[in-house]
Amino acid sequence: MIKFPGASSGIGAETTRVLAMRGAHVVMAVRNVKSGTEVKDSILKEIPHAKVDVMELDLGSMESVRKFASEYNSTGYPLNILINNAGVMAPPFMLSQDNIELQFATNHLGHFLLTNLLLQNLKNTAQGSHKEGRIVNVSSLGHRFTYREGIRFDKINDKDSYTAILAYGQSKLANILHANELARHFKEEGAEITANSLHPGSITTNLLRHQSLVEGLVNWIGKYFIKNIPQGAATTCYVALHPQVKGITGEYFSDSNISASTSQGTDAELAKKLWDFSLNLTKPQ
């Protein structure tokens, strides 16, 4: 069983198709159920034997995350692989339903809370099936373009100093640090679960909807250097499924190879601080 948010468009939809083609039972966690159902229907037309379910999830709402996790766990489904793929890129300053800057809330905190709520299922499945569980965080090369301090713990909601692209980079750095800290926890516990992050490649998807100028430039010159969507989904599928990745954890991948993130992306102290900060922000009020 594979579950991941952000599956209704772009590389998420293509990843769903590839996983289903490989025989996986995929649960698409999507904000727009109609769009998710359309993706499911198109996959079933191509792959009639595919096992694909659609469930509603809004990562910008902790209430929605808790509801989804509760409903998923109550189905009795096992969970072998969790792909954290959803995201929003460079919108004007906005707050989530929980009054947290939208990119940090959606791209990191929503995935952080969801992962924690599904962890026991992942552990039980790995132990019962004797198969390695995998957590895959879809980050971005954008993690290199963040605020000077990496994660602005004391200025997450500072509208006056908000820069859309740097806030996006902050959230993508958080994806890497989250995977690294998960990997550390699993090693300490002896859990048969790996956690890795990745850059899918430079692709044009609806992530660019808040950046019309950038989108125009990408559409104009992108054919010379931008990956198409299947190419963009390739690294996610590789890290989620390939036998060569077995036992590899706490790494950052690009082009289906282990790659180097920034020094902040390998900062164990920063990862631990982010973990504690995120636990505090996501604890029930």
C-alpha positions as a printed NumPy array, in Angstrom:
array([[  0.   ,   0.   ,   0.   ],
       [  1.356,   3.382,  -1.023],
       [ -0.176,   6.676,   0.06 ],
       [  0.801,  10.171,  -0.799],
       [ -0.62 ,  13.692,  -0.789],
       [ -0.418,  15.911,  -3.831],
       [ -1.335,  13.141,  -6.253],
       [ -3.963,  14.849,  -8.4  ],
       [ -1.757,  16.827, -10.801],
       [  1.728,  17.167, -12.264],
       [  4.356,  14.71 , -11.079],
       [  1.981,  13.47 ,  -8.367],
       [ -0.492,  12.2  , -10.955],
       [  2.29 ,  10.647, -13.035],
       [  3.791,   8.999,  -9.939],
       [  0.372,   7.528,  -9.14 ],
       [  0.148,   6.104, -12.661],
       [  3.615,   4.525, -12.505],
       [  3.058,   3.039,  -9.053],
       [ -0.309,   1.612, -10.082],
       [  1.263,   0.153, -13.224],
       [  3.809,  -1.598, -10.981],
       [  0.962,  -3.252,  -9.073],
       [  0.887,  -1.027,  -6.002],
       [ -2.369,  -0.152,  -4.259],
       [ -2.181,   3.641,  -4.236],
       [ -4.208,   5.966,  -2.034],
       [ -4.267,   9.47 ,  -3.482],
       [ -4.604,  12.081,  -0.751],
       [ -5.891,  15.18 ,  -2.516],
       [ -7.396,  18.544,  -1.692],
       [ -9.625,  18.464,  -4.777],
       [-11.464,  15.132,  -4.811],
       [-12.983,  15.836,  -8.236],
       [ -9.543,  16.275,  -9.807],
       [ -8.258,  13.234,  -7.98 ],
       [-11.139,  11.129,  -9.232],
       [-10.485,  12.273, -12.796],
       [ -6.849,  11.147, -12.461],
       [ -8.004,   7.821, -11.034],
       [-10.461,   7.311, -13.907],
       [ -7.812,   8.077, -16.528],
       [ -5.439,   5.583, -14.898],
       [ -8.118,   2.894, -14.822],
       [ -8.762,   3.425, -18.531],
       [ -5.088,   2.782, -19.224],
       [ -4.569,   0.139, -16.514],
       [ -7.915,  -1.617, -15.819],
       [ -6.448,  -3.755, -13.016],
       [ -5.021,  -0.725, -11.149],
       [ -5.853,  -0.301,  -7.474],
       [ -6.309,   3.414,  -6.803],
       [ -8.337,   5.117,  -4.083],
       [ -8.998,   8.823,  -3.564],
       [ -9.269,  10.447,  -0.134],
       [ -9.612,  14.11 ,   0.778],
       [ -6.715,  15.899,   2.466],
       [ -5.865,  19.591,   2.812],
       [ -2.321,  19.88 ,   4.149],
       [ -2.904,  23.536,   4.975],
       [ -5.325,  22.47 ,   7.708],
       [ -4.199,  20.417,  10.702],
       [ -7.82 ,  19.481,  11.314],
       [ -7.967,  18.004,   7.807],
       [ -4.674,  16.15 ,   8.34 ],
       [ -5.909,  14.644,  11.603],
       [ -9.216,  13.653,  10.01 ],
       [ -7.494,  12.025,   7.064],
       [ -5.018,  10.093,   9.23 ],
       [ -7.804,   8.867,  11.485],
       [ -9.878,   7.715,   8.518],
       [ -6.917,   6.057,   6.824],
       [ -5.826,   4.195,   9.934],
       [ -9.394,   3.064,  10.595],
       [ -9.575,   1.394,   7.161],
       [ -7.146,  -1.254,   8.329],
       [ -4.995,  -0.664,   5.261],
       [ -1.288,  -1.338,   5.739],
       [  1.186,   1.374,   4.745],
       [  4.425,   0.424,   3.04 ],
       [  5.439,   3.709,   1.422],
       [  4.523,   7.312,   2.191],
       [  5.317,   9.909,  -0.472],
       [  5.058,  13.5  ,   0.75 ],
       [  4.636,  15.335,  -2.537],
       [  2.088,  18.151,  -2.161],
       [  3.157,  21.752,  -2.254],
       [  2.492,  25.384,  -2.988],
       [  5.124,  27.677,  -4.519],
       [  5.78 ,  31.352,  -3.924],
       [  2.306,  32.799,  -3.292],
       [  1.821,  36.268,  -1.846],
       [  1.994,  36.273,   1.944],
       [ -0.905,  34.208,   3.297],
       [ -1.716,  32.346,   6.478],
       [ -2.995,  28.798,   6.673],
       [ -6.192,  27.853,   8.482],
       [ -4.018,  27.464,  11.577],
       [ -2.542,  30.966,  11.178],
       [  0.883,  29.833,  10.003],
       [  2.622,  31.133,   6.855],
       [  1.082,  29.116,   4.05 ],
       [  4.178,  27.617,   2.41 ],
       [  5.731,  26.477,   5.678],
       [  2.344,  25.175,   6.848],
       [  1.513,  23.266,   3.663],
       [  4.904,  22.147,   2.368],
       [  6.376,  21.157,   5.725],
       [  4.066,  21.164,   8.739],
       [  1.206,  19.344,   7.026],
       [  3.565,  16.586,   5.89 ],
       [  5.276,  16.522,   9.296],
       [  1.996,  16.014,  11.143],
       [  0.679,  13.504,   8.611],
       [  3.863,  11.444,   8.814],
       [  3.775,  11.374,  12.604],
       [  0.131,  10.287,  12.627],
       [  0.85 ,   7.456,  10.169],
       [  4.176,   6.341,  11.658],
       [  2.768,   3.54 ,  13.785],
       [  0.994,   2.109,  10.757],
       [  4.265,   2.237,   8.806],
       [  6.139,   0.522,  11.635],
       [  3.481,  -2.164,  12.059],
       [  3.424,  -2.832,   8.322],
       [  7.218,  -3.107,   8.08 ],
       [  7.351,  -5.421,  11.059],
       [  4.452,  -7.587,   9.909],
       [  5.474,  -7.838,   6.27 ],
       [  9.241,  -8.039,   6.871],
       [  9.572,  -5.504,   4.073],
       [ 11.321,  -2.17 ,   4.363],
       [  9.006,   0.823,   4.742],
       [  9.933,   4.001,   2.914],
       [  9.172,   7.687,   3.427],
       [  9.919,   9.948,   0.467],
       [  9.886,  13.738,   0.848],
       [  9.729,  15.607,  -2.453],
       [ 11.889,  18.67 ,  -1.865],
       [ 13.457,  20.919,  -4.508],
       [ 16.654,  22.515,  -5.686],
       [ 14.877,  25.6  ,  -4.333],
       [ 16.084,  24.641,  -0.843],
       [ 19.337,  26.376,  -1.812],
       [ 17.542,  29.723,  -1.985],
       [ 16.286,  30.272,   1.527],
       [ 16.711,  32.872,   4.227],
       [ 20.239,  33.353,   5.575],
       [ 19.473,  31.414,   8.76 ],
       [ 17.805,  28.591,   6.852],
       [ 14.68 ,  28.253,   8.991],
       [ 13.431,  31.492,  10.554],
       [ 12.018,  29.99 ,  13.729],
       [ 11.242,  33.364,  15.261],
       [  9.919,  34.96 ,  12.05 ],
       [  7.781,  32.264,  10.411],
       [  4.814,  34.645,  10.285],
       [  6.703,  37.899,   9.725],
       [  4.793,  39.515,   6.858],
       [  7.063,  42.565,   6.617],
       [ 10.207,  40.55 ,   5.822],
       [  8.431,  37.832,   3.826],
       [  9.972,  36.985,   0.459],
       [  7.907,  34.476,  -1.519],
       [ 10.793,  32.597,  -3.17 ],
       [ 12.924,  32.5  ,  -0.006],
       [  9.954,  31.252,   2.02 ],
       [  9.494,  28.511,  -0.576],
       [ 13.167,  27.605,  -0.217],
       [ 12.744,  27.523,   3.555],
       [  9.89 ,  25.031,   3.272],
       [ 11.878,  22.851,   0.853],
       [ 14.895,  22.901,   3.181],
       [ 12.497,  21.789,   5.905],
       [ 11.509,  18.778,   3.761],
       [ 15.144,  17.652,   3.654],
       [ 15.768,  18.24 ,   7.36 ],
       [ 12.543,  16.382,   8.204],
       [ 13.647,  13.304,   6.235],
       [ 17.103,  13.422,   7.814],
       [ 15.718,  13.589,  11.344],
       [ 13.263,  10.772,  10.604],
       [ 16.178,   8.672,   9.383],
       [ 18.053,   9.356,  12.613],
       [ 15.05 ,   8.325,  14.704],
       [ 14.571,   5.1  ,  12.73 ],
       [ 18.244,   4.165,  13.124],
       [ 18.057,   4.718,  16.879],
       [ 14.865,   2.646,  17.158],
       [ 16.031,  -0.091,  14.818],
       [ 12.883,   0.419,  12.726],
       [ 13.007,  -1.081,   9.241],
       [ 11.975,   2.196,   7.602],
       [ 14.031,   4.582,   5.495],
       [ 13.462,   8.297,   4.938],
       [ 14.931,  10.241,   2.041],
       [ 14.333,  13.507,   0.193],
       [ 14.753,  14.456,  -3.441],
       [ 14.787,  17.111,  -6.128],
       [ 12.462,  15.968,  -8.938],
       [ 14.123,  18.206, -11.514],
       [ 13.151,  21.511, -13.04 ],
       [  9.691,  20.992, -14.479],
       [  6.756,  23.216, -15.315],
       [  3.619,  22.359, -13.327],
       [  0.799,  24.292, -11.701],
       [  3.17 ,  25.061,  -8.81 ],
       [  3.998,  28.158, -10.866],
       [  0.456,  29.498, -10.798],
       [  1.437,  32.355,  -8.45 ],
       [  4.407,  33.369, -10.631],
       [  2.999,  34.367, -14.036],
       [  6.233,  35.99 , -15.262],
       [  8.303,  32.955, -14.319],
       [  5.728,  30.648, -15.887],
       [  5.838,  32.651, -19.128],
       [  9.616,  32.42 , -19.316],
       [  9.526,  28.708, -18.559],
       [  6.985,  28.066, -21.295],
       [  9.073,  30.091, -23.755],
       [ 12.564,  28.667, -23.176],
       [ 11.762,  25.64 , -21.03 ],
       [ 11.739,  23.157, -23.89 ],
       [ 15.512,  23.486, -24.031],
       [ 16.245,  22.494, -20.424],
       [ 13.059,  21.687, -18.494],
       [ 12.109,  18.082, -17.77 ],
       [  8.728,  16.802, -18.841],
       [  6.391,  15.429, -16.191],
       [  7.294,  11.724, -16.596],
       [ 10.98 ,  12.658, -16.297],
       [ 10.136,  14.749, -13.238],
       [  8.386,  11.793, -11.593],
       [ 11.247,   9.38 , -12.293],
       [ 13.342,  10.138,  -9.204],
       [ 10.324,   9.899,  -6.891],
       [  9.454,   6.483,  -8.324],
       [ 13.087,   5.379,  -8.091],
       [ 13.465,   6.332,  -4.432],
       [ 10.073,   4.836,  -3.559],
       [ 10.432,   1.513,  -5.366],
       [ 13.879,   0.587,  -6.626],
       [ 15.709,  -2.311,  -4.921],
       [ 18.998,  -0.387,  -5.236],
       [ 17.704,   2.115,  -2.666],
       [ 17.081,  -0.582,  -0.045],
       [ 18.708,   0.361,   3.246],
       [ 19.706,   3.839,   2.063],
       [ 18.354,   6.499,   4.395],
       [ 18.849,  10.151,   5.253],
       [ 20.006,  10.992,   1.729],
       [ 19.058,  13.627,  -0.83 ],
       [ 18.521,  12.413,  -4.407],
       [ 18.545,  14.125,  -7.786],
       [ 18.291,  12.46 , -11.211],
       [ 17.882,   9.086,  -9.452],
       [ 21.265,   9.409,  -7.757],
       [ 22.406,  10.443,  -4.309],
       [ 23.269,  14.117,  -4.524],
       [ 24.536,  16.879,  -2.256],
       [ 22.267,  19.372,  -0.565],
       [ 23.551,  22.521,   1.104],
       [ 25.433,  22.603,   4.39 ],
       [ 22.143,  23.623,   6.016],
       [ 20.518,  20.555,   4.456],
       [ 22.941,  18.301,   6.35 ],
       [ 22.905,  20.262,   9.622],
       [ 21.854,  17.716,  12.264],
       [ 21.41 ,  20.404,  14.905],
       [ 19.116,  22.415,  12.638],
       [ 17.132,  19.255,  11.844],
       [ 16.638,  18.515,  15.552],
       [ 15.6  ,  22.12 ,  16.243],
       [ 13.103,  22.002,  13.372],
       [ 11.693,  18.701,  14.685],
       [ 11.07 ,  20.144,  18.149],
       [  9.671,  23.374,  16.674],
       [  7.31 ,  21.41 ,  14.426],
       [  6.155,  19.157,  17.252],
       [  5.227,  22.231,  19.255],
       [  3.332,  23.835,  16.358],
       [  1.38 ,  20.669,  15.549],
       [  0.464,  19.542,  19.061],
       [ -3.305,  19.587,  19.737],
       [ -4.466,  22.852,  21.238]])
